[in-house]
């Protein structure tokens, strides 16, 4: 059995560890793909969302999954067999994405790995002249997201972000109507990521399983010890590998929230967050409860609410709301004029998107060789991710204060105080967190220069240190201007 397993690794998986690596020769640019040419794609990261990627590409005409990549030998073997069964042809399998990127006939890379790999694989893909479909969030931190944008601009490849709502002509139409002033100036664009989850317990450090290439799973993440909560999903709740639910599920609603703002608004000028990891008493680091807010140069604001602690009567909210200067608001498809509790159904024309859904639109953009056709370009992805990163970074620099309704530090922002109070009352009355018997983490206001993407003013040194994670040797993000 051991000999058979090793034979599989050698024949189907290929080499696993490369150490420091750079693409040889001149920079590559995406090659033309004719309308009748078969588009060959590699899928990296096969557990969870990777299965959706496989299904999505298999549902597209004249698209071949040429490679599957995963550092877990068992997952890789299983997915190769699944694709073979569906198509009659087994894709090649590797544990290291760089082996697939060496193929000059490969057209595109589809990334569904843990977050800490997203930007580096995107950059490598662009450098190799491959179009890239990358799961949300495109970046694990602010700085690497900017380098991914530089890579897209330099090599001219299509990069599409895995935020499926960008392919919704209904949402696009709503935002076009909001920006046209149909309901007056938009004041607050609000996103929610409130879905029930549970604690993950505590798993002691130990040796990784034999089927997992721990070096490649970690990649750029500066971590040493393996523990069972990293693989295969709970990496989301550790800062070195994930971004919490704010930039996990929340990336979808964060992107929608920023999408509704005026088109000339890129990054916020300041942001803050308050929250905590309540009840679970587990190994996770990221908050399961958060209220975050950011202000943009034109005065528009983005609010966000994360609430994952389950309780009787839990209200699931994975959605967006819009609040206007005159007091009107749009909630769950209904417009409420100021002072009215009777909503009117919102009816607007469909907006402009590339047809085909998130999978088909990417293929269409690749065949056309037009990055601007992507439903969720590299620029869109970057600015949406930065919004979440800044809120998270405020939380990470926060201090503990008693859990009560006075914990928020919003200055004269009455809207923020009102929405935080709703969250606080839910946690107090629904979840049962005792007032003054627990603690919030209250982050500072972090000021931010939208153009330089650096923090200024108070807390700048600490905040700028969080803009870029340290990278492990052999997996470094290139410096700006050296992509």
N, C-alpha and C positions, 0 to 999 in steps of 0.2 A: 504493500500500500504506500509506504514511504517513497519507494522508487517511482511509482506511478505519479504521485503528487509532484515530485521534483521534475519529472518528465513534463508534466503540464506547465509548470512554471517556465521551464526552459523554452518550450515550444510556443506556448500561447501568451505568456505574460511578458517574457523578455527581461532585459536587465532592469534592475530596480534602483540602484543608487549610482549617481553620477558625480556627486560633489559639486564643486564650482563649475558653472556651465555657461557658455555663450554660444550663440548661433554663429557658425562659421561663414566666412565669405561676406559678400555685400548685403546690405539690408534688402529684404524682400518686400514686394508690394503685391496686393491681391491681383491674381490673374483674372482675365475676363471669363465669364461663365455664360455660354450661350443658352438661349431659352430651351433648347432641346438637349443640352448637355446634362449628364448626371452630376448632381452636386454631392460631393463626398464630404461627410462631416464626422468629427470625433466627439464623443461625449465623455467628459471627465467628471468623475464623482457619480456613482451609480446607485447609491442608497437613497431612499427618500425621493427628493425632487428629481434625481437622476432618472428614476423610472418614468416620471412624467416627460422628461426630455426625450427619452427613447421612444415613448408612445407618440409624442408630438411629431418627431421627425419621420417616424414610420408612416404617419398619416399624410405626408406630403408627397406629391407626385414627383417622380424622377429624383428622389433623394436617397442616398445610400449611407447607412451608418457603417463607415469604414473601420473605425477604431472605437474600442471601449477602454477607458483608463480608470483604474482604482487601485489604491495601495492595499486593499483587503483582498487577498487571493480568493477567498470563498465567495465574496460578493461578485468579483470579476468573473469567476468561472460560471456562476449562476446566470449572470446577465448575458454572457456570450451564448450560452445554450438557449436562453429565451429568444434572443434575436435570431439565432439560427433556425429555431423552430418556426418562427413567424415568417421568415424571409427565404429560408432554404440555403442561406449562406452565413457562415460564421464570420463576424468581424474579427480583426486582429485585436489582441488584448495586451495592454502594457500596464505596469504599475507607475510608470513615469511619463507624464504628458509630453516631455521633450522628444521622446522617440517618435511619437505620432507627428509632431510638428516638423520633423525632418523630411517628411514625405512631400515632395513638390507637387504632387497631384491632389493633396488634401486641400479642400476649399475653406472649411470652417471648423471652428472649435466651439463646443457647447459646454458651458461650465456650470456644474451643480455640486461643487465641493463645499466644505466648510468655508465660512466667510474669510478666514485669514489667507486663503489661497486666491480669492477672486481677482484682485488687482494684478498680482504677479502673473497669473495665467493669462489674463487679458493682455497684458503688456507683451509677454512672450508670444502670444498668438499674433498680435499686430506686427511684431518684429519679424515673424516668420511669414508675413503676408497673408495670414488667414483672417477671414471675417470671424467675429466673436459674438456669440449669444451668452450673456453672463447673468447668472441668477442674482437676485437682490440679496444684500446690497452690493453694488459693484465694488465698493471699497470697504476695508476694515478700519481705515482711518482717513483723515482729511488729506494728508500729503500724498499718499499713494493713489488716491482717486484723481488728484490733479495730474500725476504722471501718466495714469491710464488715458486721460484726455489728451495729453501731449502725444502719446503713442498713436492714438486714433488720428490725430491731425497730421502727424508726420507720415504715416504709412497709408492713409486714405482708405482704410478698411471700414466696413460696416461694424459698428458695435451697437447691439441692442440690449437693453436692460430687461431683466425678467420681471417687469412690473406689468402684468397683463392688462390692467386697467387703461394703460396707454393705447391699447387697441380698441377701446370702447368708443364708438362714435357718439354714444349717448352722453358720456361724461365729457367728451371733447366739445359737444354742442352746448352743454350746460356751461362749461367754462368760457366758451366763446360769448355766450349771452351775458355772463357775469362781467367779462372784460369790456363788453360793449356798453355797460351801464344800465342794463335792463331794469335792475332793482336798485340802482344808485351805487355809489362807491362801496366796494367790499372793504370791510374793516378787519374781520377775523376769519381765517380759514382754519377749520378745526378737524383734527383726525383722531380716531379712537382705535385702539388695539386692546379690546377687552374681551378675552376669551379665556375660559377656565383652564387652568393647569394645576399641577401638583408639584410638591417638592421632589427632589431627586436623591435625597438621602446623602450618605457619605461613603465613598469608596476609597480604600487605602491605596497609596502608591504601590506599584508592583511592576512585574515584567509584562510587556505587551504580549498579546496572543501570537502564536507562531505564524498565523495566517496574515498578520498585519505588518506591513513595512512601516515601522514607527518613524523612521527618518523621513520618509516621504509624506506620511500623514501630517507630521508637524510642519514640514516645509519651512516657510518663513517665520512661523510662530516660535518665539523665544521661550520655549518651555523644555524642561528636562525630563521630569518624571511622568510616566504613564499612570493613569488611573482609569477605571472602568466608566466613569462618568463622561469622559471625552468622546468615546466611541459608542454609538454612531450618531447620537442626536444631541445629547446634553452639553456638547461643546458650546452651544448657543449661550449658555449662562455663565461663561468665563470670559474675562476681558481679553485674554491673549488670543482667543480663538473665535469668540462671538461678540455680539453687540447688544445682548438682551433682546426682549421682544420689541423694544422701540425700533431697532433697525433689523428686526427679523420680519415677522408678520407686519409690524408697523411700517416697514419701508413702503409698502403699497399705499397706505393711507397718508404717510408723510409726503410721498411723491404727488398724490392727488391734491393734498393741501397746498403744496408749493405751486403746482400747475395752475391753480385758480388765481394766483397773485398776478399782478400786472407783468406783462412780458419782459419788461426791462429790469425786473428784480431777480438778482442772481443769489447772493448770499445774504444772511442777516447781518445787522450791525451789532446785535447783542442777543444773548440767550441765557436762560437759566432753567433749573429743574429742581423739583422737590419730590421725594418718594422714599421707598424703603423696600426691604425684603422681609415681609411679615409672615409670622406663623410657622414657616416651613422648617427653620432651624436646620438647614442642610448645607451642602458644600458649595452651592452656587454663589456667585458674586454679584450678578446683575440684579437690578430691582424688579420685583414683581408688581410694584405699584409706583406710578410716576405721573406727575403733572409737569409738562414742559412747555415753555413758551419762547418765542423768538420775535424780534422786531426787525423790520426791513427798512432800507433807506427812505422809502416813501411813506412810512408810518403804518403800513399794513402789518398785521401780526399773524403768526401761525401758533396755534395751541395744539397740544397733544396729550392724550390720556391713555396710560397703560394700566390695566387692572386685571391681573391674572389669578388672584386668590379666589378660590371657589367658596360659595356659601349658598344656603337655601334662598331661593328667589333670585339667583344671579341673573343679571341682565347682560346678555351677550351683546356687544357693540363692536363691530368691525365695519366702520362706516365713516362718513365725512359730513360735516355741517358747515354752513356759511352764514356769517353775521354781517349785516350791512350798517353803514353809518347812520341811517335814519331809524334804526331799531328793528327793521325787518330781518327775517332769517329764513333759511331753507334747511329743513330737517326731514330726512327720509322721503325725499321727493315732493314735499309740500312746502309752499311758500306761505309764511305767516307775516302779514303786515304788522307794523308796530302796534302793540297792545291787543292784538287779536289772538284768540285761541282756536280760530277756525282756519285750517290750512287750505290753500288752493293748490291743485295739482299743477306742478311745473311742466309746461309743454314748450319745448324749444326744438328747432330743427336739428337734425343730426350734424355732428361736427366732422372735421376733416381728419381722417387717419388713413394709413395705408391698409387696404383691405386684406383679409386672410387670417385675422386673429393674430395672436402673438407669434405663432410658428410660421404661418404662411406669409406674414408681412416681412419677417426676417429673410425668408428665402427670396421673396420678391426684391427686396433691397439688395441682396447679394447678387442676384442675376443682373440687376440694373447697374450695379456698381455705384450706388448712390447712398452714402451714409445718412443723408438727410431724410431718407424714406423710412428709417427705423422708427418704430413706435416706442420711443424712449431712447434717445440718442445718448452718446457718452456724456454730453454736456448736461442733458436732463438728469441722467443718473447721478452725476457728480453733485449737482446742486441739491438734489433731493436727499442724498446721503449726508452731505455736510450738515444739513439742518438737524438730522438726528445725532450726528457725531457731536455737535456743539452742545446739545441738550445733555447727552450722556456725559460729556466731559465736565460740565458744570456739576452734575451729580457726583462724579468721581472726586471732585475737589470740595465736596460739601462737608458740613459739620453736623453733628448730632444735636437735635433739640427735642424737647418733649413733644409727644404726639398729641397735639390739640389744634384747634381751628386757627390759632394765632401764629402757627408755625411759618406760614407763607410770608415771603418778603417781596412784595410786589409793588412797593411804593404807592403811587396814586393810581395804579392800574386797577380800577374797580372791576373790570370784566374778568381779569385774571383771578382776583380775590373771590368773585362769585363762583367761577367754575372750579376753583380749587376747593371751595367749601362743599360743593356737591360731591366731589370725590371723597373728601374727608368724612362727610356724613355717611356715605356708603360704607367706608371702611369701619367707621365707629359702630354704626347701627346694624349693617348687614353682616360684615365679617366678624364683628365683635371685638375689635381692637380697643382696649380701655384707654380713655383719655388720660394723659400723664402717666400711663402705665407701660408705654412703649416709646419709641423714638422715630422721628423722621430724620432723614438726611437732607439738609437744605443746601443746595449749591449756590455759589455766588453768581452775580451777573457777570458774564464774560463778554467784554467788548471785542469786536472783530472787524477787521478791514476787509470788505468784500472783494477788493481787487487783489491785494497781496496775499489774502488768505492766511493772515497772521493776527494774533491777538495783540491788543494794545491796552494801555492803562493798567489799572489795578489787576492783580492776579495774572498778568501777561506771561511772566516767566513760567509759572506752573502750568498754565493752560497751553502755552506753545509746546511744552514738553510732551503733551498728550496728542499733538497733531500728527506725530509719526511714531509708530511702534519700532522697537529695535528688531532687526532681522537676523536670523541665523545665518552663519557662513554658508555660502553656496546658494542662498535663496534671497539675495538682496534686491530690493526695489532700486532701479536706476535712479540717479540724481536727475533733477530737473535740467533739461538741456542736453542730456546724455542718453536719451532713449534710443 
